[in-house]
Amino acid sequence: MNLNANAVLLIAKTDNLVEQLQRAEAARTRSIILSMLVGSIFGWAIGVGQLLIIGSWDLFMWAWMPLIPFYSALGWALFGMIMSGSGVFSHSKPAGQTVTEKGYPQRDVA
């Protein structure tokens, strides 16, 4: 009987760990997409700002001028992807880690 109870507890811990990993992966993916979107909007605004500050009419007659905000947006989107790829903005804690009453991390020991 004790052996069956241990097996049930082991399965329950494994299912809980799988759920935690799935939630962490979903949070990381959401973080990457959101950071890329915010980064591209921010980069596009910087590119448009650069064009307005430079203000040279020769630059506005240049055929490739619209690519300046586009490449700025692309660069900032990549920066956002790199920063959030580690899950910095996902607000998720690593799987198997609990927090004590005082807020110190404590690893679960099986």
ROFITI-484273 format. One record per atom (N, C-alpha, C, O): atom name; z, y, x. Coordinates in steps of 0.1 Angstrom, whole numbers, plus 5000, padded with zeros to 4 digits. Each point is the difference from the previous one (the first is absolute). Layout:
N
+-------+------+------+------+
| atomo |   zz |   yy |   xx |
+-------+------+------+------+
|    CA |    Z |    Y |    X |
...
+-------+------+------+------+
This chain:
110
+-------+------+------+------+
| atomo |   zz |   yy |   xx |
+-------+------+------+------+
|     N | 5000 | 4988 | 5008 |
|    CA | 5000 | 5012 | 4992 |
|     C | 5000 | 5013 | 5009 |
|     O | 4993 | 5009 | 4997 |
|     N | 5015 | 4990 | 5013 |
|    CA | 5001 | 5012 | 5009 |
|     C | 4986 | 5002 | 5007 |
|     O | 4996 | 5012 | 5003 |
|     N | 4997 | 4978 | 5000 |
|    CA | 4987 | 5001 | 5007 |
|     C | 4990 | 5007 | 4991 |
|     O | 4992 | 5008 | 5004 |
|     N | 5008 | 4989 | 4983 |
|    CA | 4991 | 5006 | 4990 |
|     C | 5004 | 5015 | 4999 |
|     O | 4991 | 5008 | 4999 |
|     N | 5021 | 4995 | 5001 |
|    CA | 5004 | 5014 | 4999 |
|     C | 4996 | 5008 | 5012 |
|     O | 4995 | 5012 | 4998 |
|     N | 5006 | 4982 | 5014 |
|    CA | 4995 | 5007 | 5012 |
|     C | 4985 | 5002 | 4999 |
|     O | 4995 | 5010 | 5005 |
|     N | 4998 | 4980 | 4990 |
|    CA | 4985 | 5001 | 4999 |
|     C | 4996 | 5011 | 4990 |
|     O | 4991 | 5008 | 5003 |
|     N | 5016 | 4993 | 4986 |
|    CA | 4998 | 5011 | 4990 |
|     C | 5002 | 5014 | 5006 |
|     O | 4993 | 5009 | 4998 |
|     N | 5018 | 4992 | 5010 |
|    CA | 5004 | 5013 | 5006 |
|     C | 4989 | 5003 | 5010 |
|     O | 4996 | 5012 | 5002 |
|     N | 4999 | 4979 | 5006 |
|    CA | 4990 | 5002 | 5010 |
|     C | 4987 | 5005 | 4993 |
|     O | 4994 | 5009 | 5005 |
|     N | 5002 | 4984 | 4984 |
|    CA | 4988 | 5005 | 4993 |
|     C | 5002 | 5014 | 4995 |
|     O | 4991 | 5008 | 5000 |
|     N | 5021 | 4995 | 4994 |
|    CA | 5002 | 5013 | 4995 |
|     C | 4999 | 5011 | 5011 |
|     O | 4995 | 5010 | 4997 |
|     N | 5011 | 4987 | 5014 |
|    CA | 4999 | 5009 | 5011 |
|     C | 4986 | 5002 | 5005 |
|     O | 4996 | 5011 | 5003 |
|     N | 4996 | 4979 | 4997 |
|    CA | 4986 | 5000 | 5005 |
|     C | 4992 | 5009 | 4990 |
|     O | 4992 | 5008 | 5004 |
|     N | 5010 | 4989 | 4983 |
|    CA | 4993 | 5008 | 4989 |
|     C | 5004 | 5015 | 5001 |
|     O | 4991 | 5008 | 4999 |
|     N | 5021 | 4995 | 5004 |
|    CA | 5005 | 5013 | 5001 |
|     C | 4993 | 5007 | 5012 |
|     O | 4996 | 5012 | 4999 |
|     N | 5003 | 4981 | 5012 |
|    CA | 4994 | 5005 | 5012 |
|     C | 4985 | 5003 | 4998 |
|     O | 4995 | 5010 | 5004 |
|     N | 4999 | 4981 | 4989 |
|    CA | 4985 | 5002 | 4997 |
|     C | 4999 | 5012 | 4991 |
|     O | 4990 | 5008 | 5002 |
|     N | 5018 | 4994 | 4988 |
|    CA | 4999 | 5012 | 4992 |
|     C | 5003 | 5012 | 5008 |
|     O | 4993 | 5010 | 4998 |
|     N | 5016 | 4990 | 5011 |
|    CA | 5003 | 5012 | 5008 |
|     C | 4988 | 5003 | 5009 |
|     O | 4996 | 5012 | 5002 |
|     N | 4997 | 4978 | 5004 |
|    CA | 4989 | 5002 | 5008 |
|     C | 4988 | 5005 | 4992 |
|     O | 4993 | 5009 | 5005 |
|     N | 5005 | 4986 | 4983 |
|    CA | 4989 | 5005 | 4991 |
|     C | 5003 | 5015 | 4996 |
|     O | 4991 | 5008 | 5000 |
|     N | 5021 | 4996 | 4997 |
|    CA | 5003 | 5013 | 4997 |
|     C | 4999 | 5010 | 5012 |
|     O | 4995 | 5011 | 4999 |
|     N | 5009 | 4984 | 5013 |
|    CA | 4998 | 5008 | 5012 |
|     C | 4985 | 5002 | 5003 |
|     O | 4996 | 5011 | 5004 |
|     N | 4996 | 4979 | 4994 |
|    CA | 4986 | 5001 | 5003 |
|     C | 4993 | 5010 | 4990 |
|     O | 4992 | 5008 | 5004 |
|     N | 5012 | 4991 | 4983 |
|    CA | 4995 | 5009 | 4990 |
|     C | 5004 | 5015 | 5003 |
|     O | 4992 | 5009 | 4998 |
|     N | 5020 | 4992 | 5006 |
|    CA | 5005 | 5014 | 5004 |
|     C | 4993 | 5005 | 5012 |
|     O | 4997 | 5012 | 5000 |
|     N | 5000 | 4980 | 5010 |
|    CA | 4993 | 5005 | 5012 |
|     C | 4986 | 5003 | 4996 |
|     O | 4995 | 5010 | 5005 |
|     N | 4998 | 4982 | 4987 |
|    CA | 4987 | 5003 | 4996 |
|     C | 4999 | 5014 | 4992 |
|     O | 4991 | 5008 | 5002 |
|     N | 5018 | 4993 | 4989 |
|    CA | 5001 | 5013 | 4992 |
|     C | 5002 | 5012 | 5009 |
|     O | 4995 | 5010 | 4999 |
|     N | 5014 | 4988 | 5012 |
|    CA | 5003 | 5010 | 5009 |
|     C | 4988 | 5004 | 5008 |
|     O | 4997 | 5012 | 5003 |
|     N | 4995 | 4978 | 5001 |
|    CA | 4988 | 5003 | 5008 |
|     C | 4990 | 5007 | 4992 |
|     O | 4994 | 5010 | 5005 |
|     N | 5003 | 4986 | 4983 |
|    CA | 4990 | 5007 | 4991 |
|     C | 5005 | 5014 | 4997 |
|     O | 4991 | 5009 | 5001 |
|     N | 5021 | 4993 | 4996 |
|    CA | 5005 | 5014 | 4997 |
|     C | 4999 | 5009 | 5012 |
|     O | 4996 | 5011 | 4999 |
|     N | 5008 | 4984 | 5012 |
|    CA | 4999 | 5008 | 5013 |
|     C | 4986 | 5003 | 5004 |
|     O | 4997 | 5011 | 5004 |
|     N | 4994 | 4980 | 4994 |
|    CA | 4986 | 5003 | 5002 |
|     C | 4995 | 5011 | 4991 |
|     O | 4992 | 5008 | 5004 |
|     N | 5011 | 4991 | 4983 |
|    CA | 4996 | 5010 | 4990 |
|     C | 5005 | 5014 | 5004 |
|     O | 4993 | 5009 | 5000 |
|     N | 5020 | 4991 | 5002 |
|    CA | 5006 | 5013 | 5004 |
|     C | 4995 | 5005 | 5013 |
|     O | 4997 | 5012 | 5001 |
|     N | 5001 | 4980 | 5008 |
|    CA | 4995 | 5004 | 5013 |
|     C | 4985 | 5005 | 4999 |
|     O | 4997 | 5010 | 5007 |
|     N | 4995 | 4984 | 4985 |
|    CA | 4986 | 5005 | 4998 |
|     C | 5000 | 5013 | 4993 |
|     O | 4992 | 5009 | 5004 |
|     N | 5016 | 4993 | 4986 |
|    CA | 5001 | 5013 | 4993 |
|     C | 5005 | 5011 | 5010 |
|     O | 4994 | 5011 | 5000 |
|     N | 5016 | 4986 | 5008 |
|    CA | 5005 | 5009 | 5009 |
|     C | 4990 | 5003 | 5011 |
|     O | 4998 | 5012 | 5004 |
|     N | 4995 | 4978 | 5001 |
|    CA | 4989 | 5002 | 5010 |
|     C | 4989 | 5008 | 4995 |
|     O | 4994 | 5009 | 5007 |
|     N | 5002 | 4989 | 4980 |
|    CA | 4989 | 5008 | 4994 |
|     C | 5004 | 5014 | 4999 |
|     O | 4992 | 5009 | 5003 |
|     N | 5020 | 4994 | 4993 |
|    CA | 5005 | 5014 | 4999 |
|     C | 5000 | 5006 | 5014 |
|     O | 4997 | 5012 | 5001 |
|     N | 5007 | 4981 | 5009 |
|    CA | 5000 | 5006 | 5014 |
|     C | 4986 | 5003 | 5004 |
|     O | 4997 | 5010 | 5006 |
|     N | 4993 | 4981 | 4991 |
|    CA | 4986 | 5002 | 5004 |
|     C | 4995 | 5012 | 4993 |
|     O | 4992 | 5008 | 5006 |
|     N | 5010 | 4994 | 4981 |
|    CA | 4996 | 5012 | 4993 |
|     C | 5007 | 5012 | 5005 |
|     O | 4993 | 5011 | 5002 |
|     N | 5019 | 4988 | 5002 |
|    CA | 5007 | 5012 | 5006 |
|     C | 4994 | 5003 | 5013 |
|     O | 5000 | 5012 | 5003 |
|     N | 4996 | 4979 | 5005 |
|    CA | 4994 | 5003 | 5013 |
|     C | 4987 | 5007 | 4998 |
|     O | 4997 | 5010 | 5007 |
|     N | 4995 | 4986 | 4983 |
|    CA | 4988 | 5007 | 4997 |
|     C | 5002 | 5015 | 4995 |
|     O | 4993 | 5009 | 5004 |
|     N | 5018 | 4992 | 4988 |
|    CA | 5003 | 5014 | 4995 |
|     C | 5005 | 5009 | 5011 |
|     O | 4997 | 5012 | 5001 |
|     N | 5011 | 4982 | 5008 |
|    CA | 5006 | 5008 | 5011 |
|     C | 4989 | 5004 | 5010 |
|     O | 5000 | 5011 | 5005 |
|     N | 4992 | 4979 | 4998 |
|    CA | 4989 | 5003 | 5010 |
|     C | 4991 | 5011 | 4994 |
|     O | 4997 | 5010 | 5007 |
|     N | 4999 | 4989 | 4981 |
|    CA | 4992 | 5010 | 4992 |
|     C | 4987 | 5004 | 5006 |
|     O | 4995 | 5010 | 4996 |
|     N | 4999 | 4983 | 5013 |
|    CA | 4987 | 5003 | 5006 |
|     C | 4989 | 4996 | 4990 |
|     O | 5000 | 4988 | 4996 |
|     N | 4992 | 5022 | 5001 |
|    CA | 4989 | 4996 | 4990 |
|     C | 4990 | 4992 | 5006 |
|     O | 4993 | 4993 | 4993 |
|     N | 5006 | 5007 | 5021 |
|    CA | 4990 | 4990 | 5006 |
|     C | 5005 | 4986 | 4998 |
|     O | 4992 | 4991 | 4998 |
|     N | 5021 | 5007 | 5002 |
|    CA | 5005 | 4986 | 4997 |
|     C | 4997 | 4996 | 4986 |
|     O | 4997 | 4988 | 4998 |
|     N | 5004 | 5021 | 4992 |
|    CA | 4997 | 4996 | 4986 |
|     C | 4985 | 4997 | 4998 |
|     O | 4997 | 4993 | 4991 |
|     N | 4995 | 5012 | 5018 |
|    CA | 4985 | 4997 | 4999 |
|     C | 4997 | 4987 | 5007 |
|     O | 4989 | 4995 | 4998 |
|     N | 5020 | 4999 | 5009 |
|    CA | 4998 | 4988 | 5007 |
|     C | 5000 | 4988 | 4990 |
|     O | 5008 | 5000 | 4991 |
|     N | 4982 | 4991 | 5011 |
|    CA | 4998 | 4989 | 4990 |
|     C | 5011 | 4990 | 5000 |
|     O | 5003 | 4994 | 4989 |
|     N | 5004 | 5005 | 5022 |
|    CA | 5011 | 4990 | 5001 |
|     C | 5014 | 5005 | 4997 |
|     O | 5010 | 4994 | 5002 |
|     N | 4991 | 5019 | 4993 |
|    CA | 5012 | 5006 | 4998 |
|     C | 5009 | 4993 | 4990 |
|     O | 5012 | 4999 | 5002 |
|     N | 4983 | 4995 | 4987 |
|    CA | 5009 | 4992 | 4991 |
|     C | 5007 | 4988 | 5006 |
|     O | 5009 | 4995 | 4994 |
|     N | 4986 | 5001 | 5017 |
|    CA | 5007 | 4988 | 5006 |
|     C | 5013 | 5004 | 5007 |
|     O | 5008 | 4991 | 5003 |
|     N | 4994 | 5022 | 5000 |
|    CA | 5013 | 5004 | 5006 |
|     C | 5012 | 4996 | 4991 |
|     O | 5009 | 4994 | 5005 |
|     N | 4991 | 5010 | 4982 |
|    CA | 5011 | 4996 | 4992 |
|     C | 5001 | 4985 | 4998 |
|     O | 5010 | 4994 | 4998 |
|     N | 4978 | 4999 | 5001 |
|    CA | 4999 | 4986 | 4998 |
|     C | 5006 | 4992 | 5012 |
|     O | 5008 | 4991 | 4997 |
|     N | 4989 | 5013 | 5015 |
|    CA | 5005 | 4993 | 5011 |
|     C | 5015 | 5003 | 5002 |
|     O | 5008 | 4992 | 5005 |
|     N | 4996 | 5020 | 4992 |
|    CA | 5014 | 5003 | 5000 |
|     C | 5008 | 4992 | 4990 |
|     O | 5011 | 4995 | 5003 |
|     N | 4984 | 5003 | 4985 |
|    CA | 5006 | 4992 | 4990 |
|     C | 5001 | 4985 | 5005 |
|     O | 5010 | 4993 | 4998 |
|     N | 4979 | 5002 | 5008 |
|    CA | 5000 | 4987 | 5005 |
|     C | 5010 | 4998 | 5011 |
|     O | 5007 | 4989 | 5000 |
|     N | 4994 | 5020 | 5009 |
|    CA | 5010 | 4999 | 5011 |
|     C | 5014 | 5000 | 4994 |
|     O | 5009 | 4992 | 5005 |
|     N | 4994 | 5016 | 4986 |
|    CA | 5014 | 5001 | 4994 |
|     C | 5003 | 4988 | 4992 |
|     O | 5011 | 4995 | 4999 |
|     N | 4978 | 4999 | 4994 |
|    CA | 5002 | 4988 | 4992 |
|     C | 5004 | 4988 | 5010 |
|     O | 5008 | 4992 | 4997 |
|     N | 4985 | 5007 | 5014 |
|    CA | 5003 | 4990 | 5010 |
|     C | 5014 | 5002 | 5006 |
|     O | 5007 | 4990 | 5002 |
|     N | 4997 | 5022 | 5000 |
|    CA | 5013 | 5003 | 5005 |
|     C | 5011 | 4996 | 4990 |
|     O | 5010 | 4994 | 5003 |
|     N | 4987 | 5008 | 4984 |
|    CA | 5009 | 4996 | 4989 |
|     C | 5001 | 4985 | 5000 |
|     O | 5011 | 4994 | 4997 |
|     N | 4978 | 4999 | 5005 |
|    CA | 5000 | 4985 | 4999 |
|     C | 5008 | 4995 | 5012 |
|     O | 5007 | 4990 | 4998 |
|     N | 4991 | 5015 | 5014 |
|    CA | 5008 | 4996 | 5011 |
|     C | 5015 | 5002 | 4999 |
|     O | 5008 | 4991 | 5003 |
|     N | 4995 | 5020 | 4992 |
|    CA | 5015 | 5003 | 4998 |
|     C | 5006 | 4991 | 4989 |
|     O | 5011 | 4996 | 5002 |
|     N | 4982 | 5002 | 4988 |
|    CA | 5006 | 4992 | 4989 |
|     C | 4998 | 4985 | 5001 |
|     O | 5005 | 4993 | 4992 |
|     N | 4987 | 5003 | 5017 |
|    CA | 4997 | 4986 | 5002 |
|     C | 5012 | 4992 | 5004 |
|     O | 5001 | 4988 | 4997 |
|     N | 5009 | 5018 | 5009 |
|    CA | 5012 | 4993 | 5004 |
|     C | 5010 | 5000 | 4988 |
|     O | 5011 | 4994 | 5001 |
|     N | 4986 | 5012 | 4988 |
|    CA | 5009 | 5001 | 4988 |
|     C | 5010 | 5011 | 5001 |
|     O | 5010 | 4999 | 4994 |
|     N | 4987 | 5011 | 5014 |
|    CA | 5009 | 5011 | 5002 |
|     C | 5003 | 5007 | 4986 |
|     O | 5012 | 5004 | 4998 |
|     N | 4978 | 4997 | 4994 |
|    CA | 5002 | 5007 | 4987 |
|     C | 5002 | 4991 | 4988 |
|     O | 4999 | 5005 | 4989 |
|     N | 5003 | 4982 | 5014 |
|    CA | 5000 | 4991 | 4988 |
|     C | 5014 | 4998 | 4994 |
|     O | 5001 | 4995 | 4989 |
|     N | 5010 | 5010 | 5018 |
|    CA | 5013 | 4999 | 4995 |
|     C | 5005 | 4986 | 4997 |
|     O | 5007 | 4997 | 4990 |
|     N | 4988 | 4993 | 5018 |
|    CA | 5004 | 4987 | 4998 |
|     C | 5008 | 4995 | 5013 |
|     O | 4996 | 5004 | 5011 |
|     N | 5014 | 4988 | 4987 |
|    CA | 5007 | 4994 | 5011 |
|     C | 4994 | 4987 | 5004 |
|     O | 4994 | 4993 | 4991 |
|     N | 5008 | 5003 | 5021 |
|    CA | 4994 | 4987 | 5005 |
|     C | 5006 | 4988 | 4992 |
|     O | 5011 | 5001 | 4995 |
|     N | 4981 | 4989 | 5003 |
|    CA | 5005 | 4988 | 4993 |
|     C | 5011 | 4994 | 5007 |
|     O | 5001 | 4999 | 5012 |
|     N | 5009 | 4996 | 4980 |
|    CA | 5012 | 4993 | 5006 |
|     C | 5010 | 5010 | 5005 |
|     O | 5010 | 4995 | 5006 |
|     N | 4989 | 5017 | 4992 |
|    CA | 5010 | 5010 | 5005 |
|     C | 5007 | 5006 | 4988 |
|     O | 4994 | 5005 | 4990 |
|     N | 5020 | 4995 | 5010 |
|    CA | 5008 | 5006 | 4990 |
|     C | 5008 | 5011 | 5006 |
|     O | 5000 | 5002 | 5012 |
|     N | 5005 | 5006 | 4979 |
|    CA | 5008 | 5012 | 5005 |
|     C | 5014 | 4998 | 4995 |
|     O | 5003 | 4996 | 4989 |
|     N | 5007 | 5007 | 5020 |
|    CA | 5014 | 4998 | 4997 |
|     C | 5004 | 5012 | 4992 |
|     O | 4992 | 5009 | 4997 |
|     N | 5021 | 4992 | 4999 |
|    CA | 5005 | 5011 | 4992 |
|     C | 4999 | 5013 | 5007 |
|     O | 4997 | 5010 | 4993 |
|     N | 5004 | 4990 | 5020 |
|    CA | 4999 | 5013 | 5007 |
|     C | 4986 | 5004 | 5004 |
|     O | 4998 | 5010 | 5006 |
|     N | 4992 | 4982 | 4990 |
|    CA | 4987 | 5003 | 5003 |
|     C | 4994 | 4994 | 5013 |
|     O | 4989 | 5004 | 5004 |
|     N | 5019 | 4988 | 5003 |
|    CA | 4995 | 4994 | 5012 |
|     C | 4992 | 4988 | 4997 |
|     O | 5004 | 4992 | 4992 |
|     N | 4985 | 5006 | 5016 |
|    CA | 4992 | 4988 | 4997 |
|     C | 5007 | 4987 | 5005 |
|     O | 5007 | 5000 | 5010 |
|     N | 4992 | 4990 | 4982 |
|    CA | 5006 | 4987 | 5003 |
|     C | 4990 | 4989 | 4997 |
|     O | 4995 | 4999 | 4989 |
|     N | 5002 | 4993 | 5021 |
|    CA | 4990 | 4989 | 4999 |
|     C | 5006 | 4988 | 4992 |
|     O | 5012 | 4997 | 5002 |
|     N | 4981 | 4997 | 4989 |
|    CA | 5004 | 4988 | 4993 |
|     C | 5000 | 4989 | 5010 |
|     O | 4990 | 4998 | 5007 |
|     N | 5020 | 4994 | 4993 |
|    CA | 5001 | 4989 | 5009 |
|     C | 5000 | 4987 | 4991 |
|     O | 5009 | 4999 | 4992 |
|     N | 4982 | 4992 | 5011 |
|    CA | 4999 | 4988 | 4991 |
|     C | 5009 | 4990 | 5006 |
|     O | 5000 | 4989 | 4994 |
+-------+------+------+------+
